[in-house]
Structures are given as C-alpha cells and as structure tokens.
Amino acid sequence: DTALVTLDRIDGDARDCVRVNQTALHQAMSQLPNAKTLWHVSLAGNRRSIMRKGLIPKIGPRAKACSESELSVWLFPTKADAENAVGNWLGDELGEGRLVLLRVTLPPWFPIIDGKCGFERRSSVAIPPACLSVESDPLIDG
C-alpha cells in the first residue's frame, strides 16, 4: 500500500514527491519514543479516501451543531473512549451507517489540543495517511 507524499524542500521554493510504503512508515512512526496514539471514528465509506488523503481538519455537521468555529480533526484519547462514544452519542449522530475505527499514531511534537470534554482531543493540522491504520473495519454494522 503506497501513497504519494509531498515534502517541502529546505529552501521552500519547490516541492518533491516520493512514493512511500505506508505500512512501513506507520510502523516507523509507532516506534518513535513518546509517540502519541489517539483514535478516530468515521463512516466506513470514507475509509479509502481517508487512507489516501489523511484526516483533514474541517467543520462538519456535528461541529456546526455545537457552534465550533475552528477547522479540526476530532480524536479520542483511548480506544475505550472511542468505542464508548460509538455505543452512545456518536453512534446516534453518525446514523445507521457502518463505522470504522482508526488508530492515529503521531510524533510527540505533533500539535494536539485538549477538547472541552475529557474524552476528546482535536488537531487543527491535517494528519497524513502514514499516521493512520485501520483498527476495526467495520466497527459496527448499521
């Protein structure tokens, strides 16, 4: 499984593209000392796009309903928090569709913001596909 990754050159004037093996890159990321592991739940139909493009900050329907004003990717600090949310409010919000649980492995310096509740985190920075792996597909059948 490979993806096209764009890297900025040091001078910032041009961009270089390289093909990387996402599985190998994800494994290398998870070996970083103090790597952060977070969790993201999405509709299973979005899985291919997410694994190709990554998680892109946006204001989706649930964020709009809560009057959120910052583009964000919403995450859970633990797998249990993600599964609990699916069994309760998030499962209801996402409707009858099949869901997928994604493991998000980030370097220690990646900017993560604590949410308003203890069970939520967010990022205003896009999370690249190399930081993602499918933990459960589908998480639940709707």
C-alpha positions, -999 to +999 in steps of 0.1 A: +000+000+000+018+032-011+008+068-011+021+099-028+037+122-001+047+157-008+077+171+010+089+207+011+125+213+002+146+232+027+145+263+005+107+262+003+107+271-034+098+237-048+081+205-038+093+170-043+071+139-044+081+105-033+063+072-030+064+056+004+052+023+018+025+035+042+027+004+064+065+007+069+062+044+076+034+038+101+054+011+118+084+035+120+062+063+134+049+040+162+085+032+172+092+068+180+099+074+217+068+090+232+047+086+201+011+096+207-017+071+200-052+085+195-084+072+179-107+085+152-142+071+142-156+077+107-182+063+084-167+032+067-175+046+033-149+073+040-121+048+048-105+047+013-104+085+010-090+089+045-063+063+039-054+081+007-056+118+018-054+116+056-076+133+081-083+169+070-095+195+095-130+208+088-162+219+104-186+190+099-222+187+108-216+178+145-192+207+149-216+231+133-244+219+157-220+227+186-211+261+171-175+252+167-156+278+147-121+262+142-113+236+115-105+204+134-100+167+132-117+152+163-100+124+181-104+102+212-075+097+237-082+060+242-098+031+222-123+026+251-134+063+248-139+059+210-159+026+215-179+041+243-188+071+221-199+048+193-221+029+217-237+061+229-239+096+214-215+093+184-233+061+171-265+080+172-250+111+155-235+091+127-267+072+120-272+038+106-240+036+086-212+012+091-183+027+111-145+023+111-121+028+140-087+043+130-056+042+152-038+075+149+000+074+157+016+108+159+051+120+167+054+136+202+057+171+187+025+169+167+001+196+179-029+181+197-054+203+216-075+191+245-112+193+238-139+207+261-145+172+275-120+148+289-128+123+262-120+144+232-089+158+215-085+177+183-060+188+158-061+218+136-034+203+114-040+177+088-030+142+098-012+123+070-022+088+059+011+074+072-001+081+107-032+061+103-041+024+105-075+007+104-081-009+138-116-022+131-134-023+097-163-021+102-166-011+138-203-018+138-229-027+113-258-003+110 
